[in-house]
Each structure stands twice: as structure tokens, then as C-alpha cells.
Amino acid sequence: MYTHYALFLANLASLASAWAPPSYSGYTLLWSDSFGGSAGTLPSSGNWNIITGNLGVNGELETYTNSNVNVQLSGGSTLQLVPWADSSVSGGWTSGRVESKYIFTPGAGVITFAEADIRFGSNPTTNKQGIWPAFWILGDSIRSGTAWPECGELDILETVDGQLTGYGTAHCQVSPGGICNEPNGLGGSITIPDQSWHTWRMVWDRTPSTWQAETITWYMDGRQFFQITGSQIGNSDVWATLCHDPLYFILNVAVGGNWPGYPNSNTLGGYGSMLEIAYVAVYAS
């Protein structure tokens, strides 16, 4: 089915870099995955669900697979999610998406934060039209039938079309309209210096005495670029879906869709358009 296997093997070692989640004074590491394992194998089935199929959302083209052509450990303690043009599937693209089995709840009275070290493939922007990598969070209630966006969604990092802009967004309540201005959500952005490694973090601060004063804050490399507060949301039940209720992680590379638009004749798949992750970790004060 795939004609990329020789390139796949050749790229494993060269695209790998390894380090463990850092320690932070005053914080306890609650959970992490630093993606150890042999090159070309799948990530831990104890930590991740590998999603398959075309999910029929956002007008996207990709069919997600559990093939190590799309989802693989590098052998250098990273995870690589790789989109490929593939005329044998509807939509013409395959890609990778993983969702954490780990579920966490930001604790009352403490600061909780989640972060990942991420880089993008080195294809130039002109060859990434329609490529849409993301590191994001959904409320676990969606797994038991709560509709989107009522379940709550927090996008820690999204980029589109290779542009060096990182977007952070909150989605909530109802669509269209509502508190979070759906389907656009409430968001901010930051310029990304380059396509190499950067740390993306979300912080839930539940130390204030009222939910209205609680905050959720977005950072790249320690630089704040967006924040929402309970008082801004203005509804305790809706705020709970973002800040008090169980959450889980998603990492994926979508192709096409309403936001990025669709690939063109210059769009390249493969490692140059991948999302590579060195670790995902959750900490609490």
C-alpha cells in the first residue's frame, strides 16, 4: 500500500532527539510519557489510543491509521505523527492521531500545568498548505456522550499551513455563538521563532478563593500569550468543563479542513510535514 518504507527507515535515526520531562521546583510530576521504545514501533498502548478512520469533522481529508508509517516512535525517545499523500484512501491522505488514556482533573486549591516539547517537520511553508498539526485537550465527558463543545475543549497549540504562528483556543457551551463565540472559540496567538523544539504549556490556577478568579493560561517557552478567567466565562458550570472536570490529551496532524483550506500542488507529506513530540507531562503544585 505504501511506497515510502525506505524513506521511513532512513529518517528514523536522523529525526530523533531525546530528553526526559524536566523537574520544576515546587511541583510534582503527576504523569508523563517520553516515548521511549524501538524505532518504528507504536507508542505505549497503556498510555495512548491510536485513532483510525476519517472522523468526518471540520471538512478534513485525512484517514487516520495505526500504521507505523503514520504513527511511530523514532527510537530516540520521540513520537512522530506523519501525514502522507495516498491515493488509495478517500480524501487522498493518511495521517496519525493519538488520544491519551490518562485523564487528569485540575485540583482545587493548587496549580496544575500540562506541557509538551514539540517540533514540526522542516518542509518550507510553501509546501505545507493544508497541513494542520495540534496538541489539544477535550473534556472526558465527550467519551460518555456529551456533545461538543459542551464537553469543553482547550487547544494548547495549533498551526496551519506551515505558518509560524501558534494558536491557543478555548471552546465551550454551545455552537454557534454562546460564551465561547463558537465555532471560532476564544483565543490568542504567538509568533513561533522556527520549526524546531519549543515547549507549549497550559496552566490551570485554582488557588483563588472563588471560581471567578481562577485562570487558564497559555505559554510558549515560558512566554504567556493568552489567558481566560472564570469571570470572563461567567457561568460556573461552563467554567467547570474547562477548569474543574476530567480532561485528556490529543496529538494529531489533520490535513485540509475549513480553517487551513486544502492541499495544493505544492503540498508535501512525509517527515517534512510531521508533528514530533519529545514528551507530554502533567504537574501539580
FENKAKA-V24566 format. One record per residue. RES is the residue in three letters. PSI is psi as a letter, one per 40 degrees, with the letter a starting at -180 (none if undefined). Layout:
<<RES | PSI> <RES | PSI>>
This chain:
<<MET | d> <TYR | i> <THR | e> <HIS | e> <TYR | d> <ALA | d> <LEU | d> <PHE | d> <LEU | d> <ALA | d> <ASN | e> <LEU | d> <ALA | d> <SER | d> <LEU | e> <ALA | i> <SER | i> <ALA | h> <TRP | i> <ALA | i> <PRO | h> <PRO | i> <SER | i> <TYR | h> <SER | h> <GLY | e> <TYR | i> <THR | h> <LEU | h> <LEU | d> <TRP | i> <SER | i> <ASP | h> <SER | e> <PHE | f> <GLY | i> <GLY | i> <SER | i> <ALA | h> <GLY | e> <THR | i> <LEU | i> <PRO | i> <SER | h> <SER | e> <GLY | d> <ASN | d> <TRP | h> <ASN | h> <ILE | h> <ILE | h> <THR | i> <GLY | i> <ASN | h> <LEU | e> <GLY | f> <VAL | i> <ASN | e> <GLY | f> <GLU | i> <LEU | d> <GLU | i> <THR | h> <TYR | i> <THR | i> <ASN | f> <SER | i> <ASN | e> <VAL | d> <ASN | d> <VAL | h> <GLN | i> <LEU | i> <SER | e> <GLY | e> <GLY | f> <SER | f> <THR | i> <LEU | h> <GLN | h> <LEU | h> <VAL | h> <PRO | i> <TRP | h> <ALA | h> <ASP | h> <SER | e> <SER | e> <VAL | i> <SER | h> <GLY | d> <GLY | e> <TRP | i> <THR | i> <SER | a> <GLY | i> <ARG | h> <VAL | i> <GLU | h> <SER | h> <LYS | d> <TYR | h> <ILE | h> <PHE | i> <THR | h> <PRO | h> <GLY | i> <ALA | h> <GLY | e> <VAL | i> <ILE | h> <THR | h> <PHE | i> <ALA | i> <GLU | i> <ALA | i> <ASP | h> <ILE | i> <ARG | i> <PHE | i> <GLY | i> <SER | e> <ASN | i> <PRO | i> <THR | d> <THR | e> <ASN | e> <LYS | e> <GLN | h> <GLY | e> <ILE | h> <TRP | g> <PRO | i> <ALA | i> <PHE | h> <TRP | i> <ILE | h> <LEU | i> <GLY | h> <ASP | e> <SER | d> <ILE | d> <ARG | e> <SER | e> <GLY | e> <THR | h> <ALA | i> <TRP | h> <PRO | e> <GLU | d> <CYS | d> <GLY | h> <GLU | h> <LEU | h> <ASP | h> <ILE | d> <LEU | h> <GLU | i> <THR | i> <VAL | i> <ASP | f> <GLY | e> <GLN | h> <LEU | f> <THR | h> <GLY | h> <TYR | h> <GLY | h> <THR | i> <ALA | h> <HIS | i> <CYS | i> <GLN | c> <VAL | i> <SER | h> <PRO | i> <GLY | b> <GLY | a> <ILE | d> <CYS | e> <ASN | f> <GLU | i> <PRO | e> <ASN | d> <GLY | i> <LEU | h> <GLY | i> <GLY | i> <SER | i> <ILE | i> <THR | h> <ILE | h> <PRO | d> <ASP | a> <GLN | e> <SER | a> <TRP | h> <HIS | i> <THR | h> <TRP | h> <ARG | i> <MET | h> <VAL | h> <TRP | h> <ASP | h> <ARG | f> <THR | d> <PRO | i> <SER | e> <THR | i> <TRP | d> <GLN | d> <ALA | e> <GLU | i> <THR | i> <ILE | h> <THR | i> <TRP | i> <TYR | i> <MET | h> <ASP | f> <GLY | e> <ARG | h> <GLN | h> <PHE | e> <PHE | i> <GLN | i> <ILE | i> <THR | i> <GLY | d> <SER | d> <GLN | d> <ILE | d> <GLY | e> <ASN | h> <SER | d> <ASP | d> <VAL | d> <TRP | d> <ALA | d> <THR | d> <LEU | d> <CYS | e> <HIS | e> <ASP | i> <PRO | i> <LEU | i> <TYR | i> <PHE | i> <ILE | h> <LEU | h> <ASN | i> <VAL | h> <ALA | i> <VAL | h> <GLY | a> <GLY | i> <ASN | d> <TRP | d> <PRO | e> <GLY | a> <TYR | i> <PRO | i> <ASN | a> <SER | e> <ASN | e> <THR | h> <LEU | h> <GLY | a> <GLY | a> <TYR | d> <GLY | e> <SER | e> <MET | i> <LEU | h> <GLU | h> <ILE | h> <ALA | d> <TYR | i> <VAL | h> <ALA | i> <VAL | h> <TYR | i> <ALA | i> <SER | none>>
